[in-house]
Amino acid sequence: MYQIEIAGGRRLAGSVPVHGAKNSVLPILAATVLGNGTSVIHGCPNLDDVDSSCEILEYIGCNIKREGSTICVDASTIGKSCIPEEMMHKMRSSITFLGSMTARLGTAEMGTPGGCELGPRPIDLHIQALEKIGVAVKERCGRVETRCDSFVGGEVHFDFPSVGATENIMMAASLARGETVITNPAKEPEICDLQAFLNKMGAKISGAGTDCIVIEGVPVLHGAEHRVIPDRIVAATYLCAGIMTGGTVELTETNPEHIHAVTAVLRDMGASIYTNKHAVLLYAPQRIKPIKLLRTMPYPGFPTDAQAMMTAALTLADGTSMIEENIFENRFRHAAELSKMGADITTRGNVAVIRGVKRLVGAPVTAMELRGGAALVLAGLCAEGISTVSGTSHIDRGYGSLVEDMQSLGAEIRKIGKA
Ligand code: EPZ
């Protein structure tokens, strides 16, 4: 696997487009299984997780055609109702095939999902929700089996607004008889994007983005054409790169509405930020201001997926900051690696205390998971000297062109070793 080598200290400047959202395209690809026909999905990012989804779709019998960022899925030929362990383990999002395959085929059998090691990542909320609409679920030796004994809509309440579980029940309930009401669902933009795609397929869903989603089941869904929303976490990543290098970065093909919580914090850190419908422009301050307390929360709160990059940015603040990670149990693994570059971070449980330093120093570091890996690249961009980042397979799962985009903004960054 290649490494990323960075000669830090260059101010980023320029404009870069943001690619389609990983966390939107993955559930939407799983949702194509529901349609008895061909779906065409535009704006698909070039990511390992997208490749993994296409591998699952082909394995269960769908025909896939990829042209650039467009993926055509013909699900009329679907035949298999099981997904092998090795395919499930490649990513967390594989679990969203549970809802769509169960609804389309009446049964499904798969292993538990993989994904970044951020804590236990159980699937109890997914299972509880499916059982509320008559799906019989059996879990044993790390495999999940479902059967639609009586597939009737019901009342689903989430005590935690799980993104994946909301997506699973939205897909399954689209084909259940009668009405399903979901209270306290996840409200992320990716949930709204999934609702938009499912309704284009003929589903009858309303309320995505609010505290209550109502689904009126229909007997059959057809294929549909859709363009996924821009990736709000890639946008947050690139804005953090801008503030950390003291640069001026413009993002195009993005949606500022989706990153309000991030731009609000960046402004508190001293950045000047201007937005229009599809673009965000950031001017970095002379010195980053500390943030007394930053808490990650479900949308529209500050996104946990931007926490690692914000931790990296706050290592350079003119004072002490505190971050409370409230979504995942173990999401500060990047702290130890940042400390190798001279950062001063103390973590205890779900809290990190970050004492700002004047500068970071280049060092060899290792990505342990997707967003922590991106945070290490950002730290390398502003560190003095050379940094090398290993573990880049984690980064490839969620960033389609991180190195190329940073190069286009003037960074001295390259891939070394075999890709
Ligand atoms: C999605 O993961 C995203 N992944 C994550 O992005 C994101 O961090 C997360 O939502 C929260 O926004 C995709 O969309 C592919 P959850 P998901 O279910 O669905 C607990 C990235 O970097 N939980 O909302 O797995 C869980 O343990 C990735 O792009 C249960 O207890 O997130 C966690 O603590 C990382 N039981 C919390 O809820 C369940 O059945 C949030 O999980 C499900 C979840």
Residues whose N, C-alpha, C, O or C-beta is under 5 A from the ligand:
A	BS01	EPZ	N23 R92 S93 R121 P122 I123 D124 L125 H126 P161 S162 V163 G164 A165 T304 D305 I327 F328 L370 R371
